[in-house]
Amino acid sequence: MEIDIISYTPSQFTVLNEQQLAQVQEAQMKKNTLLKELEENLQREKEGLIEKGMLHSNVWVMLEAKLRAECDEAVAWIKESLLFYLRYSGAEALANAPYKVDFTLPEEERLEIVKAYYYETYADPLVRLNAYEKDEIAMKYLGETYNLLYAYLQDDL
């Protein structure tokens, strides 16, 4: 099964426990089900409009946009719920972080805190990147923004 409900790196998935991985898989299956149902509903509605001779009217465009928006909203809710669960289910393990760990901060601020730590602590770009790659706390704390900082640190090489 392809996991695209969240944009975690392979190394981030490896630090998740069995229960967290099960939640990711469940969220992905919910997303897949919603997308399948959306396509089935769109096909059914399209066929109904074809029978009525209204496919080329604005009704189809508006109906399709409405159904897609509803699906996108439901998928976004599943994603946010999953990210919330992943963020707080491992929070106790983050107590020993060498930088401030505060999940009430927006993702951008958390990213800046971790970035500042690595630039203040490691002068050599390669050592900095290697240390960051091994930082399981950052993988959990930064969530989907982990790979943004990884790419930024790679650019320094």
C-alpha positions as a printed NumPy array, in Angstrom:
array([[  0.   ,   0.   ,   0.   ],
       [  1.321,   3.415,  -0.947],
       [  1.24 ,   5.857,   1.95 ],
       [  0.471,   9.372,   0.773],
       [ -1.853,  10.633,   3.502],
       [  1.208,  12.222,   5.145],
       [  4.559,  13.15 ,   3.67 ],
       [  6.944,  11.414,   6.049],
       [ 10.378,  10.278,   4.976],
       [ 11.252,   6.562,   5.133],
       [ 13.451,   7.243,   8.155],
       [ 10.53 ,   8.915,   9.935],
       [  8.376,   5.848,   9.381],
       [ 11.091,   3.622,  10.868],
       [ 10.908,   5.397,  14.24 ],
       [  7.144,   4.92 ,  14.553],
       [  5.975,   2.152,  16.846],
       [  3.558,  -0.59 ,  15.822],
       [  0.49 ,   1.254,  17.073],
       [  1.478,   4.465,  15.278],
       [  2.076,   2.572,  12.039],
       [ -1.342,   0.959,  12.383],
       [ -2.9  ,   4.412,  12.72 ],
       [ -1.077,   5.584,   9.584],
       [ -2.303,   2.543,   7.686],
       [ -5.868,   3.051,   8.921],
       [ -5.83 ,   6.727,   7.907],
       [ -4.494,   5.79 ,   4.477],
       [ -7.256,   3.226,   4.013],
       [ -9.87 ,   5.834,   4.999],
       [ -8.422,   8.24 ,   2.448],
       [ -8.379,   5.561,  -0.252],
       [-12.008,   4.68 ,   0.515],
       [-13.067,   8.322,   0.299],
       [-11.323,   8.76 ,  -3.048],
       [-12.911,   5.579,  -4.419],
       [-16.342,   6.691,  -3.224],
       [-15.78 ,  10.105,  -4.791],
       [-15.019,   8.579,  -8.185],
       [-18.066,   6.303,  -7.937],
       [-20.31 ,   9.237,  -6.958],
       [-18.925,  11.378,  -9.78 ],
       [-19.547,   8.606, -12.299],
       [-23.096,   8.053, -11.032],
       [-23.879,  11.796, -11.135],
       [-22.337,  12.133, -14.591],
       [-24.44 ,   9.267, -15.931],
       [-27.552,  10.875, -14.447],
       [-26.778,  14.176, -16.125],
       [-26.08 ,  12.432, -19.44 ],
       [-29.512,  10.776, -19.263],
       [-31.104,  14.193, -18.676],
       [-29.013,  15.82 , -21.416],
       [-27.405,  18.217, -18.938],
       [-23.779,  17.089, -18.915],
       [-22.515,  20.147, -20.74 ],
       [-24.311,  22.555, -18.436],
       [-22.871,  24.376, -15.462],
       [-24.604,  21.841, -13.212],
       [-21.873,  19.238, -13.819],
       [-19.045,  21.691, -13.205],
       [-20.579,  22.913,  -9.954],
       [-21.533,  19.419,  -8.783],
       [-18.085,  18.003,  -9.487],
       [-16.396,  20.924,  -7.694],
       [-18.705,  20.493,  -4.689],
       [-18.111,  16.744,  -4.401],
       [-14.33 ,  17.135,  -4.793],
       [-14.227,  19.91 ,  -2.186],
       [-16.188,  17.767,   0.288],
       [-13.808,  14.863,  -0.282],
       [-10.743,  17.104,   0.072],
       [-12.116,  18.452,   3.343],
       [-12.703,  14.948,   4.698],
       [ -9.196,  13.836,   3.669],
       [ -7.689,  16.953,   5.28 ],
       [ -9.505,  16.153,   8.525],
       [ -8.194,  12.567,   8.488],
       [ -4.665,  13.851,   7.841],
       [ -4.79 ,  16.453,  10.615],
       [ -6.19 ,  13.9  ,  13.055],
       [ -3.403,  11.48 ,  12.185],
       [ -0.713,  14.14 ,  12.528],
       [ -2.169,  15.174,  15.891],
       [ -2.092,  11.561,  17.07 ],
       [  1.469,  11.003,  15.864],
       [  2.618,  14.261,  17.414],
       [  1.265,  13.535,  20.882],
       [  1.499,   9.755,  21.07 ],
       [  5.273,   9.933,  21.3  ],
       [  5.594,  13.211,  23.18 ],
       [  6.943,  11.652,  26.385],
       [  9.967,  10.31 ,  24.504],
       [ 10.873,  13.846,  23.419],
       [ 11.628,  15.091,  26.914],
       [ 15.378,  14.545,  26.457],
       [ 15.667,  16.737,  23.364],
       [ 18.697,  19.046,  23.187],
       [ 16.406,  21.835,  21.982],
       [ 13.062,  23.218,  23.127],
       [ 10.184,  20.844,  22.379],
       [  6.824,  22.585,  22.513],
       [  3.992,  21.164,  20.42 ],
       [  1.869,  24.252,  20.981],
       [  4.202,  26.17 ,  18.67 ],
       [  3.382,  26.353,  14.972],
       [  5.375,  24.019,  12.713],
       [  7.388,  26.94 ,  11.319],
       [  8.628,  27.93 ,  14.782],
       [  9.485,  24.336,  15.68 ],
       [ 11.44 ,  24.087,  12.439],
       [ 13.361,  27.283,  13.256],
       [ 14.197,  26.035,  16.762],
       [ 15.65 ,  22.764,  15.464],
       [ 17.429,  24.512,  12.603],
       [ 19.006,  27.024,  14.995],
       [ 20.157,  24.207,  17.26 ],
       [ 21.919,  22.394,  14.425],
       [ 23.593,  25.526,  13.078],
       [ 24.746,  26.602,  16.548],
       [ 25.97 ,  23.128,  17.514],
       [ 27.631,  21.872,  14.313],
       [ 29.926,  24.053,  12.212],
       [ 30.73 ,  21.391,   9.615],
       [ 27.82 ,  20.945,   7.151],
       [ 28.402,  17.215,   6.688],
       [ 28.56 ,  16.551,  10.43 ],
       [ 25.449,  18.706,  10.868],
       [ 23.52 ,  16.708,   8.268],
       [ 24.678,  13.361,   9.676],
       [ 23.634,  14.373,  13.19 ],
       [ 20.255,  15.533,  11.925],
       [ 19.685,  12.262,  10.047],
       [ 20.14 ,  10.356,  13.315],
       [ 17.901,  12.68 ,  15.353],
       [ 14.794,  10.586,  16.044],
       [ 13.407,  13.379,  18.193],
       [ 13.43 ,  15.795,  15.249],
       [ 11.732,  13.169,  13.091],
       [  8.814,  13.061,  15.513],
       [  8.829,  16.71 ,  16.575],
       [  8.932,  18.217,  13.105],
       [  6.587,  15.756,  11.454],
       [  6.011,  16.654,   7.83 ],
       [  8.445,  19.573,   7.971],
       [ 11.337,  17.238,   8.823],
       [ 12.173,  16.72 ,   5.155],
       [ 12.181,  20.494,   4.523],
       [ 15.011,  21.013,   6.997],
       [ 16.762,  17.93 ,   5.669],
       [ 16.757,  19.411,   2.161],
       [ 17.937,  22.752,   3.533],
       [ 20.852,  21.108,   5.353],
       [ 21.734,  19.138,   2.216],
       [ 21.986,  22.38 ,   0.249],
       [ 24.842,  23.445,   2.553],
       [ 27.043,  20.59 ,   1.338]])
